[in-house]
Amino acid sequence: MASNPLLPLLLLLTLFKFSAQIAPQAADQTLKTFIFRVDRHSKPSIFPTHYHWYASEFADPPQILHVYDTVFHGFSASLTPDQASAISDHPSVLAVIQDRRRSLHTTRSPQFLGLRNQRGLWSESDYGSDVIVGVFDTGVWPERRSFTDKNLGAIPRRWKGVCETGTKFAKSNCNRKLIGARFFIKGHEAAANAGGPISPINDTVEYRSPRDADGHGTHTASTAIGRYAFEASMSGYAAGIAKGVAPKARLAVYKVCWKDSGCFDSDILAAFDAAVNDGVDVISISIGGGDGVSAPYYLDPIAIGSYGAVSHGVFVSSSAGNDGPNGMSVTNLAPWLTTVGAGTIDRNFPAVVILGNGRRLSGVSLYSGLPLKGKMYPVVYPGKSSMLSASLCMENTLDPRQVRGKIVICDRGSSPRAAKGLVVKKAGGVGMILANGISNGEGLVGDAHILATCAVGADEGDAIKAYVASTKTPMATLDFQGTVIGIKPAPVVASFSGRGPNGLNPEILKPDLIAPGVNILAAWTDSVGPTGLDTDKRKTEFNILSGTSMAAPHVSGAAALLKSAHRDWSPAAIRSAMMTTASVTDNRNQTMTDEATGKPSTPYDLGAGHLNLGRAMDPGLIYDITNDDYVRFLCGVGYGPRVIQVITRVQPKCPVKKPAPENLNYPSIGAVFSRAGKSSKMFIRTVTNVGQPNAVYRSRIEAPKGVTVSVKPSRLVFGGAVKKRSFVVTVAVDRRNVVFGESGAAFGSLYWSDGKHVVRSPIVVTQMDPL
């Protein structure tokens, strides 16, 4: 190898490098991972690469974990807080972000979206052929039939990715369907080595490779792009033909989450960098903060990484989180992300609790073991006279003398639902009734329990507990009724789905829309049983899960179909097509309801509505957004040029007059009024005609009570040369007559129609003073 003439000089610089100011005698010696955003243009020309510069001037090579150069410029390193603080003083460092652990958005389908064989979006998009979907998750079980490459053509020539090998994962595990696989572990290992709550990788249960030891990644990937035309079920439940939303799309897997350990920002950001370089068209990320606090965009690596992806033309679908039905619980708030909440589908798995007094109470279950065959057993509620942990059936809290041979009532919360069943089984119980608390209301999800279990809503749970308390010898049995389709109403907004308002910028409605996320059947790993419990040794090709984790890949698959049919559409155009055509009614043709309350849902619950792919293919008009528009939005929310550069990679020129953030060309309108401010606001929007060249659209408004909404012009005329039209929406509030509901907002709609297309935008009017 030829000697490098720069080497002596680099060594000399290393002796005097910046990190020498932060020698090991610093007071705090705890190692943590930090992500450094560096101004790439500041690199001295003497260094051949940015890595050489970082390793010479900021941190020793062994400390550097990832170097970012596509969606983000900088590096992550394992350092003491004092070292990181000293580096932050360097004039080229724009921001320092401490690495944070994220969680998967699961709670541990296509026909319902309007997809049909041989017609509509599936045939017109050739089932998403040649579109590449990158899934950031726990990896993949490549042998599943959902990932077969039978009858698929050659891998798209633009693909630049790799099939990374590792434990039980060889190059031969990739094919023309699963075209790439990578894993990102350095952030996780640095956190484990620092001696925090994270344990090192346990090689007996996890794979140092893209192979999935958890199941979540296999499930989300097959939901988005799984192949079709074979029979599938989970132990007989949800039997039918397996198919993902975009069955011919290609899959690239980016394993950023590790079994029982979560996912680290530094690794997620590295995956964004790799995926955009590799050539993906769509990124699906069912990951977010689980602490209910949303970091500003410039301190949120998912927001930063996704901006970099979207600016390269990559659509990013993310989950809204599972902290509903609380208000302001939605996560992944950046306006360039498409944020997806969860709804039910018209399929259910009913189970019934039959009490000794003959009363029958409905619930759900995916239990597939030996049935109770109508035999009555004694019922016990440990929470009646014990401490809270016993009512929750936590580990080592049940007295076998009280439980043996009985059906046990366990309250939901604090531990995984299926784990409670294991506790009951160990104590000798024959069955479990899993009762919702008031926070979960009547929202139910099925689980593949290891003993006879029926999950019931809060009202049914209270009724069963009242029966137990009023009877000397309470008895019950559980009846499992299999799979029922055609359930009404559906969809219903899932009680756990993250809700608005947007905690960072209430002018931008989040979530954007909802998609199927309750009791979703998809492929599963062989590493764990369907409950995910270590003691569950069952093997299943498919599993049924619930969560906004399951909803986001439906939208990722939908984006692949739309991208395949409309190659020139931007990520914002694809999102707009989904939002303006989304459904707000259920299969009874009534306003969609909220599972948590039983009342009509609002845009804070479902965004623009439920994904309706039959209409999204031909939306008529779209609201497009450019990178410059997003920069003006960031200027409008008050970020300075250096802060914006952390996100956008280039220093912006903010207009002299501060832009109004609500004028971002979003497909929804958020009118936020302060109590003492003006009573009217104007919103500028621009639509692009993607339907017939000559079209005339007329507006129609549904205004909330006490609010006046007007549109100028009220008629938009498009011709061969005129594809874009702008209009102004004025929202005026009559403060004496306006009615803000329980959520603190009033809701309306703006419609544009040409007689064929109906383009709907939700209008949210709220009153809140700035923090």
N, C-alpha and C positions, 0 to 999 in steps of 0.2 A: 504494500500500500504506500502511495506517495506521501511524503511528509507534508504537513500543513504549514505554510510559511507564517500563518497567523498565530500558530500555537504558542510560541514564546511570549508574544504580546498578550494573548489571552490569559496565560498563566500569571503574567505580571499583574494584569488587571484583577485577576482573581484574588491576589494578595491584598489588593487595596479596595476590593469590591464593597459595594454599599452595605452588604450584610455584615461586614466587619464591625459596623457601628453597633450591631446588635449581638454582641458576643454572648457565649453561653452563661456569663455570670448574671444574666437577667434574673429578676426576682421570681417571676412566674415561669416555671419550667414545664407546665402542662402543655403537651402537644395537642393542637387542634388543626383542623383543615380550614384553610382560607382560600377564597377565590379572588384573584386580583385582576381587575380590568385595567389594561395598560394601553396607552395611546400608541398604536403600532407605528405611527409616523415618527415617533421619537427615537426609534432604534438607531444607534450610531452605525454608520456604514461599515465600520471595521468588523462588525459581527456578521458572519455569513447567514445566520438564521435568527429568528426571534428566540428560539430555544437557547442558542449560545449566549444571547444577551441576558435572558432571564437567569441562566445558570451562572453567569459571571457577575451580574450586578445585584441580583435580588435574593437568590436562595441556592444552596448547594444542590447539585444534581440529584442525590438520593431523596431530597425533600420534595422535589417537584413530582406531582402525580400526573396531571394532564396539562398539555399545551393546547390552547384553543385558537383557531385561526380562520374560522368560516362564519359561524353565527355570532361569534364573540371573539374578542382579541385579548389574550392574557394567559394566565396559567393558574393552576391550583397547587397548593403546597401544604405540607404538614409542618407547622411551625409553632413556636410559643406565641402567646398573645403579644408579648413585648416585641418580638421580632416582627410580627405582622404590623404592629403599630408603627414601628420605625419605617417599614417599607411603605406604609400608607403616606408618609411624608415626602416620598420621592415625587418630583414634579411630573413624572410621566404616568403615575398611578392615578387613575380617575376614580376608582372605587374599590373597596375591600368588602367582601361578603363572607360572613362565616358560614361554613358548610352546615346544612340543615338536613335532618332526616325527614323524608316524606312517607306517606302511607298510601297503600292501594285503596281505591274507592269501591271496594266490594263489601258486602255485609256477611259474609260467610255463612215478532220475528219476521222473517222476511215477508210471508204472505200478509201479515197484519199491516205491513207498511205499504201495501198496494202493489207488490211485485207479482207478476204472473209470467209463466213461461210463454215464449214465442211472441210476446207483444209488449208494447210499452218500453219502459226504461231498460229492462233486461236485454231485450233483443236489439234495441237501438244503440245500446252501449256495448254490444257484444259481451255482456256479463262482466264488464270491467277489464277485458283482455288488455294486457300489456301496461296497465297502470300498476305502479309499484307502491305498496302500502307498508310503511315502517311501523312496527308495533313496539313501543317501549314498555317493558313489563318484566315478568319473571322468567322469560325464555320460552322454549317450545318443546313439545314431545314430537319429534319429527316423523315418527312411524305412523301417526294417526292417518286414517283414510281421508280426513279433511284436507290433508296436505299432499295428496297424490298429484303427480304431474301428468297423469294420463290425458292424452289428446290436447295437451298444451303445446303451442309452438315454441320457437327458440326464445331464449332469454333476451329481453330488449337490449339492443346494442349499446344504449346509453348507460347501462348499469355499470358502475365502477366498484361496487362493493365486493366483499370477500365472505367466504365461509370459514369462520375462525374455528379452529379445532381446540379440543380440551378434553376434560374427563367425560368419557362415554359420548363423545361427539366428534365424528370424523367428517372429512370433506364429502364423503358419499352420503351423509345425512341431508345435504342440500340437493335440490333438483330444479327442474324448470318451474316449479311452484314456489318452493321455499328457496329463493335464489340467493339469500344472504343471511348470515347470522354472526353476531358479535356479542361479547360480554364485557361489562365495565365494572371493575371490582376495586380499583385503587382507593376510591373515596371510602368505601366500606371498610377495607382493610386498615386504612389509616385511623379511622374512628375506633376500630377494635383494638389496634395497637396502643391507642392513647389511654386505654383502660377505662373507658366510659361504660355506659349501660349495654353497649353492643358487644356481643361475643364474636370471637374469630369464627370463620367459616367452619362448620362441622362437616368434615368430608364424608361422614357416614350417612348424612341425610341431604347433602347439597352437592351440586356438581360445579366444579370450576370450569364452566363451559356454557354455551348457550342452552344446554338441556334444562328443562323445566322441572324443578323439584317441588314446586308449589301447586301448579295447576292453573293459576290465575292467567298466566300469559298464554297458555295453550287455548284456554277458554275464550279470551278476548280476540286472539288472532283468528280462530275458526269462526267466531261470530262475524267478523268483518269480511273475511275472504274465503271461508271454508268451501271446498268442492261440494258437489251435490250428487243426487241420484243414488243414494244408498239408504237403506232402512236404519233408523237410529232410535234409541230410547235410553233412559236411565232406569235400569231394573224394571222395565215395563212402563214407567211413567213417560208421558210426552212422546209416545211413539209416533213416528212419521218419517218423512224423507228429510235427511240432513242437508242443509245448504246454508252457506254464508250469504251476506248481502251482495257481495261482488265475487261470484264463484270462480271467475277466470282471472281475477287480479293476482299479481305476484306478491309474495310475502318476503319482507326483510325483518328479521328479529333483532332487537337490541335489548339484551338482558341487563337491566339497570337495578332490578329489585331482587333481594336475596331472602331466602326462606326465613321467616320469623325476625327479619332484621330491617325491613323497609328499604328505602331507596334514597341515595344521597345526592344532593344537588350537584356536587362536583362531577359525579358519574353521569347524571342526567344531561348536564350541559355538554359533556364529552360525546354523548350519544347524539344530541342534536347536531353537533359539529360533524360527526361521522355520517349521519344519515343524509344531510344536505350534500355533502361531498360525494356520497355513494350514488345519488341520483333518485331518491324516493320522490314520489308525487304527493303522498299523503302521509301524515304522521298521526298515530292514534296513541294517546297517553292518558291512561285511567289512573292518574296519580295526582296527589295534591297535598296541601297542608291539612293536617288533621286537628289543628289546635284552634280552629275558628278565627284565627287572626290572619288577615291578608297583608303581606308585605307590600310596600310600594313597588311599582314595576321595576325600578332600577335596582332593587335588592332581591328580586325574585328570579332565580335562574330559569324557571319554567317560562316566565313571561319574556325574559331576555332571549332564551334559546328559540322560543316560538316566533318572536319577532324576526330573528335572523332567518328562520325557515320561511316564514310568510314573505319576507322581502325577496327571497329567491323563488317565489312562486309555489311554495309547498303549502298545502292546506293542513291545518292542525286542528284536530278534534280532541277535546279534553272533557273530563268528567266534572260535574258540578259539585261533587261531594255528597256525603251521606249524613249530614248533620241536621237535616230537616226533621220535623216541620218548623223548627225555629226560624224566625225572620233573620235576614242578613247572614244566612249560613252558607250561601253559595261561594264556591272557591273558583280559582282560575278565571280571574276577572278581566284580564287584558283584552282590549277591544279587537285585537287581531286574532285572538283565539276564538274558536267556536265552542261554546260551553254548553254541555248537554246534561239535562236532568233526566229523571227516570219516570216512566209510566208503566202501567200494567198492560197485559195483552188479554185476549178473550179466551184464555185457557187457565184452568185452575186445577188444584189437586185437593179436593175436599176431604175432610175427615170430620167425624162427629163424636162429641163426648155425650154419652148416654148416661144420665144420672140414675141413681136408685129410685128416685121418685117419678121416673119416666120422662123427665124433661130432656130434650135433645138440644145441644148447643154446637153451632157450626164453627169449624176451624179448617186448618190445612195441614198436610203432612206429605212427605216423600218417603215415609217408612216402607221398607220392602221386605221385612223379615216375617216371622210367623205371626199370623193375625191372632187376636184375642178370641175370635169366634163367639162373640157375644157374652163371654163369661164375665161376671161381675167381680170386681176386686175392691177391697177397702181403699179409701182415698184419704190422704193426709196432706196437710199444708204446714210445712215446718215453720213458716213465718208467723203462724197464729200466736205462738207463745215464745218464739226464739228470737235471736238477734237477726239483724238484716242479712248477714252473710248466709244464714241458713235458708232464708226465704229466697235468696238468689241461687241456692244450690251450688255454692262455691266449694272448691276442693276442701275435703276434710271437715265439712260442717254438718253432715247428716249423720244422725245416730242410727246405725243399722237396726237397732231394736225397734225404732219407731217406723222404719221404712220398709223392712223386709217383707216381700210378698204384696206390696201395696202400689197403687198409682200415686205418684208424688206431684203436687202442684209446685212449680218453680216459677219465680218471677223473672222476667226478661231483664237483662242489663248486667254490666260489669264483667261478664265473661262470655265467651262464645256460646251461642245457643246449643250447638251439638255437644259442647263440653259439659254442659249441665246434665245432659242425658247420661254421659259417662259417669259422672259423680253419683247419679241415682242408681245406675246399674251396679257400680262397685259396692254401694251400700245395700244391695239386695232388692231394689225396687223392680217391679215388673213393667212399669210404664211411667210416662211423664205427661203432664198437662203444662204447657209453656204459656204463661199468661203475660200479655202486654201490660205495661204500666200506662199511666195517663199520657206520658210523652210519646209513646208509639201509637196510642189510640187504637184504631181498628185495622191498622196496616199490618198485613201478614205476608210472610215469605216462607216458602217450603224449604225444608232441610232433609237430607238423607240420614235421618237419625239412626243410631245403632240400637235403640230399643224403641218399643212402641210409644210414639209421641204424637200428640196433637197440639198445634199452636193455636191459641185463641186470642181474640181482641180483648181490650181492657174491659168492656161491658160484660162479655161472656165470662172473663176471668173473675170479675167481681161476683157474678151470679153463682159461679161454682164455689167460690170461697164462702159465700153466704150460706149455701146449702150445707157445706161441710161444718160450718159453725153452728148450724141449727139442728143438726142430726146426730144422734148418739153413735150410729153405725153407718156413716156415709159410704156409699158404694158407687162404682162407675165402671163403664167399659168404653173402649175406643173402637170406632168403626172406620176403616180406611176405604175410600170409595174410588181410588184410581184417578184417571184423567177425565176432565170434562171440558169440552170446548163449546164456543158460542156463548160464553159468559157475558151478561150485561149488568151494569154498564162497563164498557171498556172503550178506549183506555181511561184509566183514572190516574191522577198524579200520585205517585208512590209517597207514602208518608215520610220516608227517610230522605227523599230527594232534596238537595240543597236549594234554598229559597232566596229570592231577592228581599230587599233591595241590594244593589251593588254597594258594598261597604267602602269602596275607594272612590268611585265616580258614579253617583246615582243617576247621572244623565244617561248613562249607558245601561240599558236593560240587560240583566243577567239573571237566570240562564237565558241563552238565546232560544232554545227550543227543548222539547223532551223527545225521547225515543224509548222503545221497549227496554225495560231494565229490571223486571220482576219475573222470577222463575224462568230464566232463559236457559235452554238446553244447548250445550256446545261441547267441544272436545275437551278431554281431561288427560292429565298425566298418569303414568303408571306408578309414580313414586309414592303417592299417598292415596288413601281411600277418599270417597266423596265428601266426607265431613272435614277432611284436612287434619284430623286428629292423628297423632303418632300411633295410637293403638288401633286405628281403623285400618285393617289389613285388606279390605275389599279392593278389588280392581274393577274399574269401569272405564269404558271407552269415552263415555259422555257423562257430564254432570250438569246439574241445574243450580244456577247461582242467581243472586239478586244484588243490585247495587247500581249506582250511576256508572261504575266500571263496565257494566254490561251494556249500558245505553250508548256510551261514547263510541264503541266500535261499530254500532249500527250506523252512526253518522259517518264514521270513517269509510265504511263500505259504500254508503250512499255517495260520498264525495268521489270515490273511485269510479262509480258508475257515471256520475255527472262529468267528471274529468275526461273519461273515455269518450263520452258523447260530444263534449264541448271542449276540445283541446285548448282553445284560446281563452277560456274563462279563468279569471284570477281567483285566488282563495276567497276574497270578499264576494265575488260574483256567485260562487258556489254556495256560500253561506246565505246570501240574499235569496237565491232561488229556493232554498230550503225554508227560510223563515217566512217569506211572503206567501208561500203556498201551504204552510202548515195548517193542520186542522185544530179547531177549538171546540168541536163537538164530538160526542162519543157515538157508539153504535146504536144508540136510541135516537140519534139526531137531536140531542139536548146538550146544553153547555157542559163541558167536561167538569167532573167533580174532583174534589181534593179528598184523598183517602183519609187524611188525618181528621177532617172535620165533617165530611159528607156534604159540605156546601160547594157552590160553584167555585171553580178555580179561577185564579187571576193571573195576569202576566208575571207577577212575582213568583208564582208557582211553576208555570209552564212556558214562560217567555212568549215567543210568537205562537206557540202551539205545538202539536204533535207532528213529527216528521211524516210527510205524505209524499212518497216518492213518485206516485202516479202523476202528480201535478208539478213536482219540482223540475222534471225534465223540460217543461215548456212554460216557464214562469211569466212570459210576456215582457215584463220590465225587471231590471235588476238595479240595485244600488251598489255601485262599484266604489272601491276605496284604494287609493295609491299609497305608496310609502310616504310621499310628501304630505298626504292628508293625515296620516298617523303622527308625523312630526308636528304638524300644526296643532293636533289634539294635545300632544305632550307639552307644547308651548302654552296651550290654553289652560292646562291644569296647574301651571305655575312652575314647571321644571326649568332649571337653567340649562344653558348649552352644554356644560360639562356633564351634567346628570343625564341629559338626553343622549349624549354620545355614548354613555355606558350601554344604552339599549340599542342605538341605531348604528354604532360603529363609525359614524361620521359626525363632525361637529355641525349642528344646524345653525341656520340664520332665522331666529324667531322674528315674526313681523313686529314692527314698532307698536302697532295696536294689537293688544293681546287678543288672540282668537277666542271665540266662545266654544268650549269643548263640546257643547250639545250640537254644534253644527258639523261634527263628524258625520259623514254621509252614511249613517247607520240605517238599517231597515226598520228600526223602531224609534220612537220619539219619547224622550224623557224630559218633562217640563218640571224643573225644581224651582219652587218659589220660596224666598225667605219670608218670614212673618211680617217684616217691616218694609220689604222692598216693593218693586213694581208688581202690578197685577197682571201684566201681559208680557209675553215673550214671543220672539219670531225665530223660526227655524228654517234654514235653507237646506233643500235636498235636490239632488240631481239623479234622474233615472235614465238608464240606457235601454233602448228598445232592442230586445233579442228575439222578438216574434216576427210577424209579418212586417215587411218594410213600410207599408202605408197603413197607419193605424191612428185612431183617435181614441184617447182615454179620457173618461170623465170621472170626476172625484165624487165620493160619497163619504159622509162623516157620521160617526156615532160618537157624540160628545157626552162626557160624564155630566151628571146633574150639577148645575151651578158653574159650568165651564162652557165658554164659547170657543169653538174651533172654526177657523176659516182658512181657505186655501186659494192662493192666487198664483197663476191662473187656475181656474177650476177645470180647464180642458187642455189637454196636451196633444198636439198634432205632430205626428212623425211622418216623414217622407223618405224617399230613397237616400237623400244626402243628409237628412236630419235624423240622427240616431239618439241624441241626448237632449233632454229638456230639464230645466230647473224650475222649481216652484218654491213658494214661501208658505209655511204653515204658521198661523198666528194663534196662540193659545192664551185666552184671557180668563181669569178666575174672578168670579163674584164671591168675595170672601164671606158674605153673609149667607149665601145659599149653597155654597159648595159642600159636598158631603164626602169626607175622607173616611173610608171604611176602617175595619179592624187593623189593616196593615198600614194605615196612615196615608193611603193613596186613593186616587180615583182613576178609573180606567175607561178608555174609549178606543176607537179604531179609525184609521183612514184607509179608504178603499180607492183603488183606481181600476176601472174596468173598460174594456173595449168591446164588450158583448161576448167575448170568448174567454179571456183571461180575467181573473180577479186577483189583484195584487194588494195584499193587506199588510198594514203596519200597525202594531199596537201603540197606543198613546198612554203614557203613564204621567199623571199629574200628582205632584206631592209637595208638601210644605215642610221644609226643614231648614234650620239655620246652619250656616257653615260652622264646622268645628273650630 
